[in-house]
Amino acid sequence: MSAMEAARCDACTSRSPHPTASAAFHGGRLAVAGDPSSPHLAADRITATVYVAGATDDATFTAEQAGLLDGALTAAGVDHTVEFYPARHGFAVPDNPTYDAEAEARPWEALARLYGDHLQGT
């Protein structure tokens, strides 16, 4: 079973009513300054460990937005990782024109580790 398949299996079979791990691959607008509906403003309500994989070529999740998200998660005491891969938005979607097999492999491996660490027995 590949890391991607393992991560999908863990995510689909979790029975926990309270998430212990959460992840986003090339998510857009996760932290937008001045937007009262920006997800980063809810960081103080997050109890799960968070993993965010961004693309270096993605106008919907810039380095500035990553910094804002990282700061909000840190201030809220959330265990998290925010990292970028040299790719374009949509890099982990095989039928997307921006798909990048090399860039896709690393975040799936990170996701499998995250789920393995936090979803065992849930």
Secondary structure, 3 states (H helix, E strand, C coil): CCHHHHHHHHHHHCCCCCCCEEEEECCCCCCCCCCCCCHHHHHHHCCCEEEEEEEEECCCCCHHHHHHHHHHHHHCCCCEEEEEEEEECCCCCCCCCCCCHHHHHHHHHHHHHHHHHHCCCC
